[in-house]
Amino acid sequence: MEKSCSLLIYFDKGTPAIANEIKEALEGNDDYAKIEAMKKAIMLLLNGETLPQLFITIVRYVLPSEDHTVQKLLLLYLEIIEKTDAKGKVMPEMILICQNLRNNLQHPNEYIRGVTLRFLCRLNEAEIIEPLIPSVLQNLEHRHPFIRRNAILAVMTIYKLPQGEQLLVDAPEMIEKVLSTEQDPSAKRNAFLMLFTCAQDRAINYLLTHVDRVPEWGELLQMVVLELIRKVCRTNRGEKGKYIKIIISLLNAPSTAVIYECAGTLVSLSSAPTAIRAAANTYCQLLLSQSDNNVKLIVLDRLNELKSSHRDIMVDMIMDVLRALSSPNLDIRRKTLDIVLELITPRNINEVVLTLKKEVVKTQSGELEKNGEYRQMLIQAIHSCAIKFPEVASTVVHLLMDFLGDSNVASAIDVVVFVREIIETNPKLRVSIITRLLDTFYQIRAARVCSCALWIIGEYCLSLSEVENGIATIKQCLGDLPFFSVSEEGEATDSSKKVQQVNATTVSSRRPAVLADGTYATQSAASETAFSPPTLVQGSLSSGNLRSLLLTGDFFLGAVVACTLTKLVLRLEEVQPSKAEVNKASSQALLIMVSMLQLGQSSVLPHPIDNDSYDRIVLCIRLLCNTGDDIRKIWLQSCRQSYVKMLADKQLRETEEIKAKAQISYAQPDDLIDFYHLKSRKGMSQLELEDEVQDDLKRATGEFIKDGDDANKLNRILQLTGFSDPVYAEAYVTVHHYDIVLDVTVINRTKETLQNLCLELATMGDLKLVDRPQNYTLAPESSKQIKANIKVSSTETGVIFGNIVYETSNVHERMVVVLNDIHIDIMDYISPAVCTDVAFRTMWAEFEWENKVAVNTVIQNEKEFLDHIIKSTNMKCLTAS
């Protein structure tokens, strides 16, 4: 029931109006009732009803109406009703509407004439149109531009019909005359469009005759001119020189739409550096001048495409692209940074980093809600710059360390990861980074940032003063010991604030009490004395971060503190000649670890210490009590060596990804190469000469060849019919996100002409056919490419099935060839990708990912099983394997 119509309205057919009620309303004299009845009739027709009994009533009572709304609805009705019988011939009753259409085309009201001309653009029946042609041609000279522009469109539509050239033999010549005298911009555009579509040579001749006046034409006409240039140059690339001058002249047009199309046309037609630079400049101007965020995103996509194919030219535009960071939209900023990071060179790195530093400072103002997210993007960008060009790290690392205590945890994590990588890759910055980190450590509020910062302190504090300062900083951030106390009710404790209070209970006359140094003592009291339960002892404001995090039950951080103290004490033994100082530091570290274990095993926290953290802290205690050389080597050297190896593997993976993205192209040995040096340069502009050089280079390097895609295409072809069927069909299935495109090749293997051949498809699962392929006529032993678009609403497995239906001249019945089913698997939607560790953990925390699945396998090796899963699921392992 699908038909082409300009009116698509959802209509609930649960209680459809009875045809007799519509008929009565149409026969009355009330125009409002007629309007409502026509709307109901149109919506019923669009939803599959036929209503044949209404046609005569509408001809008698609706055609004579002078109401403009009724006339508009009448034309919509006439557009959607069936006008032909089963054999394709126009039904006799359709002749009744011809006289009305002729009267409308000669109506004194301009609106009635205009909408009727627009209606003729949607008619395909030559028998209805033929009597109306004289009236249509008369409207080409009407005084009102609304009628003239629609008359030109009607002429174009009639001329494009299969019998159009017989109905309007001299249409191109008439329209060319109209074009030469027309003053209305819209009518002029329609006339040029008609010549462009139906008589391209006349359009080209008109364009080249008035080439100097093109910049003065209206925006609509200039857009059609650009479309004509693209079409002509695609078919005959040798003529593009004369048209590129027109495009460059339009780059200064007042219309931004024309400028955008000019830039796109210039890039598609020319590879000359001058042309690409002009297009890039145009895009950068649009990026800054347009306030619409959607426009900015589209322009950034175009610049990204230019970056892929003309990186050398885009490198010079990097500062212009960076100006887009002034937009408050995060998507625009993200795209801008992605483009800029791939255009960085030793020549511009200092300017880029300076700009990024200024943007980081701006985010401290707190004026915008998403400053934290923007700061995180800037930090990641600076991180990438510093990894590619280590010499700039010294200019940014100290500025970024101010954000270790950022309220945006993700931003702070990015900073500390950046610092960890820089301190390893830039040994000259080690001393200044460690000093700054120890000074600002107390500002850190996030547990993950604290853990990473503690690891840096444990690994990179090497000198005596650094080790001592590291131990002192950790002690200060942990505060006074113990972490909790037990005392009589009303008796003063070290720190007066109680965090967790429970009702007092009566105990026996003897019970242990925890003293200030963390040891136990026996306390005597009367049998009915009331005691306070254990309460957490809060530290002072200056010793907040580590203590407050531990008192929330984060014992993973406690284990990290224990490991860091162990490393610092072991390194102190190497750099401190005084044994007494070493023993003092060791005893203080042991006291801290024991206090953390006591806190974890006490009842003051809702959850006790986990087994992993407990085992780790106990291991640290044992190490400090009895240390061997092998253990010392593992703790002080092997851990850092593992990190260095991880950085090397990360760098290797990034290098491999860059190589994989690089376009691999091959040139065929027998490809034709034009040597432009041997050509005549007479009359050629500098732009054309540059273009010739670029084309030769592309042919020589094989950039025009895309045989890799063809090879992949051959591997994904599905056979839909048998070789013995009269119609052979095969399909190439392309899956892109939520769109499936079926490219079906149909071959007529018979000696007869197949008429009304149609590919009928249906879907099962969460798949929806977007548009039904049209009918075709297939000559003997010829082929046809048919495309079908299918929308996917979920990543469930679906099935596409269908038939090929056709008719022959000998057999009046429709023939059907059943097609093989096409199974759309979920694996088609999955492609390998990468993301940062922080992004992965954020997504893992936000979504319900983890599902335990029992797997039976004969594979015994974990690495082999992981590789098997990666290959089977089209996924990628994010960590080095």
Secondary structure, 3 states (H helix, E strand, C coil): CCCCCCCCCCCCCCCCCCHHHHHHHHHCCCHHHHHHHHHHHHHHHHCCCCCCCHHHHHHHHCCCCCCHHHHHHHHHHHHHCCCECCCCCECHHHHHHHHHHHHHHCCCCHHHHHHHHHHHCCCCCHHHHHHHHHHHHHHHHCCCHHHHHHHHHHHHHHHHCCCHHHHCCCHHHHHHHHHHHCCCHHHHHHHHHHHHHHCHHHHHHHHHHCHHHHHHCCHHHHHHHHHHHHHHHHHCHHHHHHHHHHHHHHCCCCCHHHHHHHHHHHHHHCCCHHHHHHHHHHHHHHHHHCCCHHHHHHHHHHHHHHHHHCHHHHHCCHHHHHHHHHCCCHHHHHHHHHHHHCCCCCCCHHHHHHHHHHHHHHHHHCCCCCHHHHHHHHHHHHHHHHHHCHHHHHHHHHHHHHHCCCCCHHHHHHHHHHHHHHHHHCHHHHHHHHHHHHHHHHHCCCHHHHHHHHHHHHHHCCCHHHHHHHHHHHHHHHCCCCCEECCECCCCCCCCCCCCCCCCEECCCEEEEECCCCCEEEEECCCCCEECCCEECCCCHHHCHHHHHHCCCCHHHHHHHHHHHHHHHHHHHHHCCCHHHHHHHHHHHHHHHHHHHHHHHCCCCCCCCCHHHHHHHHHHHHHHHCCCHHHHHHHHHHHHHHHHHHHHHHHHHHHHHHHHHCCCCCCCCCCCCCCHHHCCCCCCCHHHHHHHHHHHHHHHHCCCCCHHHHHHHHHCEEECCCCCCCEEEEEEEEEECCEEEEEEEEEECCCCCEEEEEEEEEEECCEEECCCCCCEEECCCCEEEEEEEEEECCCCCEEEEEEEEEECCCCCCCEEEECCCEEECHHHHCCCCCCCHHHHHHHHHHCCCCCCCCCCCCCCCHHHHHHHHHHHHCCCCCCCC
